[in-house]
Amino acid sequence: MLQVQRATAFCNWLRRKTIKRFINPRVILAYLAVCLVAAWITFIRTEDIEIKALHRDSIENITLYNQYITAKIDSYSVYTKLLSENPLISRFCKHPVGVEAVNKYLSDYNDSIEANVTYIMDVDGLTMSSSNYKDPKSFVGSNYGFREYFRKAVAGQPDIYIAIGVTQTVIGYYTAYPVRDGKDIIGVVAIKYFLNIFHNTTIMHDGILLVSDNNNVIFDSNDARYRFHTIGQLPEETRQQIKENKQYASEPLPPLPLTISKKNDNLTIATIQWKDAKENKYQDVKYLLLETHDKENEWHIHMLVALSQVTGIAAHNALYAVLIVSIIFLAGVLLSRMALDLKNRREYEKTIMKFNEDLELKVDERTQQLNEKIGHALYIENVLKESENKYRQLVELSLNGIWAIDSNGITTFVNQAMADMLGYKVEEMIGRNLMDFMNDEGRAAAINAINKQKETGKKMQIENFFLHKSGNLVYVLISSVAIYDKDGNINGAIATMMDITERKSLEQTLLEREQKFRQLIELSREGIWVIDKDNITTYVNQAQADMLGYTVDEMAGRLFLDFIDDEAKEKAIKSVGERQRTGNSERLDTTLRHKNGNTVYVIVSASPLLDEQGNHAGSFGVISDITQRKEMEEKLRKSLSEQELLLRELHHRVKNNLQVISGLVGLQLSHIKDEGYRAILRDTQTRIQSIALVHERLYNTENLSDISMKEYIFSLVKELFVFFDIDKSKISIVFNVEDVNVAIEVAIPCGLIINELFTNILKYAFKDKDGGEVTLELKASEGGEIELIVADNGVGLPEGMDIDSTRSLGLKVVSILIKQLRGTIEIDRTAGTRFRLRFNKSGLH
């Protein structure tokens, strides 16, 4: 209890003395000055140390990202170069035939390398073949001559190019290589990939990765806010060039709100100002800025590592410094107080012991923290081992072969896929020389590639072939990198092997198919015409320019209406407007104006072109010259008109001649007294008149190929009634005749049949009767069969009479004529006589 009282009394005394000491303004100012200096020095020193450590780690990270991006993108150029050196592609560029086969080949090739689009352009930038030929937005027929990668490639300089696609707002990575025929460039091969660099990529620090092109345009970032900004203000000339090349479509490309400052040891600090959407105010965020640039490629990587963590650590250590200074300062006050008052030495010693105990506790706590960090380091080591095992499993499970050799070419490692590719076991290949698996030709190519890699130290990619254990050749695509020892010397190489034997076989098949389709494609001479949304000509092919007597350059950039015939302009404007409104394709006949002023008749097959948003962006037309056909049609029309005139005159003269013959027969009748002969001549006269009536109808009709049977039958019956002087009040006629048109070769036999049957009815059917009724029907079925019915309610034909064996000349004529028409005849004697005839409209079954 006494000790407690003493301790309480000491604490009260210490509080009073300490307060009195600290009330002194000089002491307070000295204390504050020491704390501020200690805090500031600790903060600056800690920040400097942490930033340098962060800089070292970030250098390793940005190097890894650069290697990752380089490895991912370098393969793109290799695939393009291999395709440009393909003999099939070279032959296609020289003679663009077999487009369907090449389209299919490009589609298979595109799928095998996991690209977006693979396409071939001629030296003018027109896409001749593309892997997306089935897509409504196929590249086939599109002109990419404005792209920088095309202009460089066609000039002989392979190029890579980063851009937003014209039809899709997705970052595209383009590689282009010229296709050569000896020293001549005959085309360009280009491959487009969708660039998604940071897919499934983890950023190792709290920060931002920016990937920019040579113009400092950021085309990809792990933070979408930074895409399509620029690092610094772009010169107007560069901005105009990007716009003309349509490299980044309609992106405004604003500069990043970035301020750069330098620290010691060449460390770069970047401050970015962003507006906080929640608090509606701007705030500055500081980052450690690192940059790298691969000389072989055309991009820069910028890593912005947040310094918020560094600032926090520095502030934390500054607080520790203030605490330590406070402890020391307080200890000094206590010691000075002990010097002034020796009576309180024990109390001071107790206080110091208490401080020592506190310090020991802090030391224990710090020791525990260090042990925890050591445990964390061991954990990281285990994670790295697990990661190594995972990568080894990935290598073993890879579908491509992996082969490692030492500096003497001895195999040090192959995975199972490589062993399976050549038909060996892994242990059969380990320890053997690389050349043991090649023939002489393959060894020569491999030695040349190895020597070149030893000289340059660069990555190497070639095609070569190995010998399968069975003796067959296995074609492979080899991607090799050198292995260095700790002194920087090359002591081996490791390569990935892709089996392309099937692709080689496919190329041979395509070459064979190419020969079959080449002649058909070379005969195509159609014109191609492309206009933009303002109806300005953006492209015509040589066939179209030749069609109108211009050069391609003379037509490019001009309004398409300048080449339309004056009479056809209104129709062309209406057609374009309708296509813009509906988006439908159409086919129309129109006229163009040749350079020499002549009219060119054409058939236009036009289709709309759409932009990325689906809006109308122009039209694409295939033009066929039909001028010669039109001229031939006009000649034929004039010739046909002349022939119709002559044919009408011929029918008129035939009718007149038949009338003359009928008149002669009539004159002869006046000199013949015998009634039998007179009857024969009268029958002949009616037959002549029925034929003459056909020619009269043809003379008066507009269509010389067809005769209206309805009008012809009415006229024929009327003529017979007049000829035989029939009293219509005694004999009535029921007509049920459809308006059927038939050719003259059917009309004449049909008219003669009606003539003979009516003549027979008028002469014999009502001989012993006061009168009667005659029915005449004619109708046609959908199949083209004509049914003719001639009936009366007279005395009828004798029983047993056969039309084929009768002595009646008229009925024999009917029998002959129905056979001539290849028809049939039925006779019904139930009530009077009913003749039912069927024959084909054309006279043939």
Disulfide bonds with the S-S distance in Angstrom:
none
